[in-house]
Amino acid sequence: MSRVLFGQAHRLSVMVGIARGGKEFALSELADELGFEYLSSIQDPIRDLEASELISRIPKVANKVRFRKNKSYAWKWAEELASRYPEQ
């Protein structure tokens, strides 16, 4: 469903991971939580979410790239989609 809606294989799972997490997150920790071995697997969705201002880059902590989740109904929508299509 992610590819159908967004043209990217992992954007929906990335959005759900962010939605279910705290207000801030480290990119490497998000990748680990989602089961991706390489950060490159989520770089395109992260870039687009940042460009759309759904997330904002914040200063690094312990040399880890970090982001803040911005307030949006998009997070609830992503969780709703994931519940409709659990195989995604």
C-alpha positions as CSV (number, residue, x, y, z in Angstrom):
1,M,0.0,0.0,0.0
2,S,2.9,2.4,0.7
3,R,4.0,2.1,-2.9
4,V,0.5,2.7,-4.2
5,L,-0.1,5.8,-2.0
6,F,3.4,7.3,-1.9
7,G,5.4,5.7,-4.7
8,Q,7.9,4.5,-2.0
9,A,8.0,1.0,-0.5
10,H,8.8,2.1,3.1
11,R,7.2,5.5,3.6
12,L,4.1,4.2,5.4
13,S,6.1,2.0,7.8
14,V,8.4,4.9,8.5
15,M,5.4,7.2,9.2
16,V,3.9,4.6,11.5
17,G,7.2,4.2,13.3
18,I,7.4,7.9,13.8
19,A,3.8,8.2,14.8
20,R,4.1,5.5,17.5
21,G,7.4,6.9,18.9
22,G,8.1,9.8,21.0
23,K,8.3,13.5,20.0
24,E,12.0,13.2,19.0
25,F,13.9,10.3,17.5
26,A,17.3,9.4,16.2
27,L,17.4,8.2,12.6
28,S,19.6,5.1,13.4
29,E,17.2,4.1,16.2
30,L,14.2,4.4,14.0
31,A,15.8,2.2,11.3
32,D,16.6,-0.4,14.0
33,E,13.0,-0.3,15.4
34,L,11.7,-0.8,11.9
35,G,14.1,-3.7,11.2
36,F,16.1,-2.0,8.5
37,E,19.8,-2.9,8.5
38,Y,20.8,0.2,6.5
39,L,19.8,3.8,6.9
40,S,19.6,4.1,3.2
41,S,16.4,2.1,3.3
42,I,14.6,5.0,5.0
43,Q,16.5,8.0,3.7
44,D,14.0,8.9,0.9
45,P,10.9,8.8,3.1
46,I,12.8,10.8,5.8
47,R,13.9,13.4,3.2
48,D,10.3,13.8,1.9
49,L,8.8,14.0,5.4
50,E,11.3,16.7,6.3
51,A,10.6,18.6,3.1
52,S,6.9,18.4,3.9
53,E,7.6,19.8,7.4
54,L,6.1,16.7,9.1
55,I,9.4,16.3,10.8
56,S,12.2,18.8,11.6
57,R,15.9,18.1,11.9
58,I,17.3,19.0,15.4
59,P,20.9,19.1,16.7
60,K,22.8,15.8,16.8
61,V,23.1,14.0,20.1
62,A,26.0,11.6,20.5
63,N,26.7,12.1,16.8
64,K,23.3,10.7,15.8
65,V,21.1,12.5,13.3
66,R,17.9,13.4,15.1
67,F,14.5,14.7,14.2
68,R,11.4,16.1,15.9
69,K,7.9,14.9,14.9
70,N,5.8,18.0,14.1
71,K,2.1,18.1,15.1
72,S,-0.1,16.8,12.2
73,Y,-3.1,14.7,11.6
74,A,-0.9,12.8,9.1
75,W,0.4,10.6,11.9
76,K,-3.0,9.4,12.9
77,W,-3.9,8.9,9.3
78,A,-0.7,6.7,8.8
79,E,-1.7,4.6,11.8
80,E,-5.2,4.2,10.4
81,L,-3.9,3.1,7.0
82,A,-1.6,0.6,8.6
83,S,-4.4,-0.9,10.6
84,R,-6.4,-1.3,7.4
85,Y,-3.5,-2.9,5.6
86,P,-1.6,-4.8,8.3
87,E,0.7,-6.6,5.8
88,Q,2.3,-3.3,5.0
